[in-house]
Amino acid sequence: MTIAPTLLQPDNHAAILIDHQYLQFTTMRSSNPDEVLHAVQLLAKATKLFNVPTLLTTGLASKQRLLTEVQDVYPDQEPIDRTILDAFEDERVVQWAAATGKKKLVLAGMWTESCLAMSALSAIATGYEVYLITDASGGGSPESHEMAVRRLIQAGAIPLTAGTYVKELQRDWARDTADAVRKISGEHSGTYGKAVKWLGQLTATRA
């Protein structure tokens, strides 16, 4: 059996959630805020469920908090707070990423065109294989978000959505995380989440 090396697995990557804070979120104009919030929650809960090493970061946290919906997933983690836009210019972030021993990094953040883009470009330059969770990220406008994603794809980043990320980690509904995946998908994945719960009923598993 051959598994594509580009597929994400729970043990082959780490994740960094960059600056999901109230100011960035309320000034985001690239996407529907409710949809982005659900995608961020789905992503954070999936990393926790699958024991993916995950780092939270903030920018100037004394002026604005991390979204409660993100912090509550990792209540004991103190986010790395920065003054610099590029998280990979902060030695604490660089050291954390290196200490995970993973060469694949999953990134999401705000805003797409600034902190996320700069961090992703620097991570790629450092030698990491970067995956972007595009719907758990947001920018100042639809165009700024889209252009940043395009730029990062040209630089070698791999785009995917939070729902795809969860399915990629689960892959086999016989895995013991299936019930929890159905639960968080039902909470945060809209109609797809409802379909997953229905699939559980069809296969006579607990949904």
JOBELQUI-V682006 format. One record per run of one state. SS is the DSSP state (~ for helix, > for strand, _ for the rest). FROM is the first residue (numbers start at 1). LEN is the number of residues. If there is no record, write none. Layout:
((SS,FROM,LEN) (SS,FROM,LEN))
This chain:
((_,1,12) (>,13,6) (_,19,2) (>,21,1) (~,22,6) (_,28,5) (~,33,17) (_,50,4) (>,54,6) (_,60,6) (>,66,1) (_,67,1) (~,68,7) (_,75,5) (>,80,3) (_,83,4) (~,87,3) (_,90,1) (~,91,10) (_,101,3) (>,104,7) (_,111,1) (~,112,15) (_,127,2) (>,129,5) (~,134,3) (_,137,1) (>,138,1) (_,139,3) (~,142,13) (_,155,3) (>,158,3) (_,161,1) (~,162,9) (_,171,7) (~,178,11) (_,189,1) (~,190,13) (_,203,5))
